């Protein structure tokens, strides 16, 4: 099939999932056309069957804000005409689904549209009164809608009053890329004396609860030697650095900023920590599990669908940094528990969420609406 994928190019989960899905589809023989304002950061420079269409950002003095939705629509319409797209897959409800639907109307009702809901497009943006009618319309008018967890599908029905069927298609992981690499050069660089490494990856927005992360680490560090690697960047990073410095643990917290090869870093992690106040799925937690790192996370959103309490990690109440610290300390001090849980985590990741199980589910959705 000729498949169009429209997504954000940034480090957020929706762009990562869209990129990984497109690359997997290309490996399975499909022609995949990406549409974004810049090349998605996980998209390589060249790969067979993969094409990138840059959506122009048009500046005009009359417009206070760039009419991004309109330029996406025009780019999608022109590509659909030129390349005969069989389906457009919009990642994130607005503006991408709305833009894809406009392109479909311009094309006389083709190609059909799949909209994948990722989380904040429903729980934060989509629920805002200024956007809700448009988001609800885009979901209802799409030819198929998928959500990355049962939790998100239920939230969409409840918050937006959507009654249509939503296919739950979980995020996936490639076990050949995400795997433990305990003897790598990076491990020796960060674990100076063989201390256990705790890792967190995010965009450092308030929803990620970086303050809780630092608070819990401070409590752990008072009782055991360990280090924490923080990957990513965002508005909460500066405060996190200041909190770590004031507590005297900045020397044991390494801020790495945004990184492309996160698989190599996860491969050296001993524990993965995700204290978010909302995660519709928790892709980074899944990638950590595939890398044999047990996960300590909050018991919210879609995370209980990914992490099995007491088996592949621990789930804690939101904001309960005492319990979070206790669970992390338990893993820091018990190497055998880390190993057992890490192995169980990888087994679950590769059994329930492998690429070759999930990608065909998207292919089935494409085939269903292309025939209809």
Residue, then its C-alpha position, 0 to 999 in steps of 0.5 A: x500500500x501507499x501510506x501517508x503518515x502525518x505526525x509531529x517531528x519532536x521527541x514526544x511519544x506520538x512522533x516516536x510511535x509514528x516514525x517507528x510504525x512507518x519504518x516497520x511498514x516500509x520493511x514490510x514492503x509498503x511505500x510510506x510517505x511522512x508529512x511533518x514540518x521537519x524530519x522526525x528525529x527518529x527517521x533516518x536520512x535514507x531508507x528504501x520505501x520511505x519518503x519525506x514531505x516537508x510541510x511548509x511553514x508560511x509566514x504572512x503579516x496578516x496572520x498572527x499565527x501560522x495557519x499550520x492546519x491549512x498547509x498540512x491539508x494542501x500538502x496531503x492533498x497534493x501528495x495523495x494526487x501525485x502518489x496515489x495514497x491508499x490511506x492517510x494515518x494521522x497521529x494526534x487528533x488535532x490538527x493532524x486528523x482535522x487537516x487530513x479530513x480536509x485533504x480527503x474532502x478536497x480529493x472527493x472523499x479519498x483517501x480514507x483517514x485513520x486517526x490514532x489518539x496518543x494521550x494529551x490530544x484527548x486528556x489535555x488539548x482535546x478536553x479544552x472547551x476551545x478544541x473539544x467540538x473540533x476534536x470530537x468532529x475529527x474523531x467521528x468523521x475519521x474512517x477508523x480511530x485507534x487508541x494506544x491503550x484501553x484506558x485512553x479509549x475509555x477516556x475518549x468516550x467519557x471526556x468527549x462523549x464519543x460513541x463510535x468504536x475505537x480500536x485499541x492498538x498498543x505501542x510496540x517495541x523491537x527487541x533486536x534494538x532494545x536489549x540489555x548492554x551491560x558491558x558497553x562503554x557508556x555503562x563504564x562511563x556513567x557507573x563510575x564504581x559499579x553503582x546501579x543506574x536509574x534512568x528517566x526519559x521524557x520531555x520534562x513537562x509538568x505532567x512528568x512530575x520531575x520534582x517527584x523524581x528528584x525527591x525520591x532519588x534524594x531519599x534513595x541516595x541517602x541510604x545507598x550508592x546509585x546514580x540517575x541518568x535523565x534523558x531529555x529536555x524541557x521546562x522542568x529541567x532547570x528546577x530539577x538541576x537546582x533541586x539536585x544541587x541544593x540537596x547535594x546529589x547533583x554529582x550523582x544526577x547526570x542530565x544528558x539532554x535530548x538523545x537520539x540513540x536512547x536504545x543504547x542508554x536504556x541498554x545500560x539502565x538497571x531501573x527505569x523510573x516514571x513518576x508521571x501524573x498521566x501516561x496513556x501508555x508509557x512507551x519509554x517504560x515498554x522500551x525499558x522493559x525490553x532492555x531488561x530494566x524493571x520499572x517503578x512508575x505511577x499507577x495511572x493511565x495505561x501504565x498498569x496495562x504495560x507494567x505488571x505490579x510485582x512482576x516486571x516492576x512496581x506501581x505506586x500512587x501518584x505523588x507518593x515519593x516515600x513508596x517510590x523511594x522504597x521500591x527503588x531502594x529495594x531494587x538498588x540493594x537487591x541485584x538478584x531481584x533486579x535481574x529476575x524482574x528485568x528478565x520478566x520485563x523483557x519476556x512481557x515486552x516481547x510477548x505482548x508488545x512485539x513489533x511483528x504482533x502490533x504492526x499487522x494490526x495497523x495493516x488490518x485497519x488500513x485494509x479494512x477502510x481501504x476496501x470500504 
